[in-house]
């Protein structure tokens, strides 16, 4: 599941996680999280319109570029 920041529903994200579904969601700027684990980003990472955005996921084997590609593809679908 790939969703934009308007869709942040932590109870639903938890259900997906428990149901073995993966998600990538952009966070609202107002969301405050305690970072338990934060991965270093590669220098060659993608940028969306030169913006820094926060994405959360429960899939920790994907690269940062894979996660950003999924989020970018979400925008391409919406423009269709």
Secondary structure, 3 states (H helix, E strand, C coil): CEECHHHCCHHHHHHHHHCCCCCEEECCCCCCCCCCCCCCCCCCCCCECCECCCEEECCCCCCHHHHHHHHHHHHHHHHC
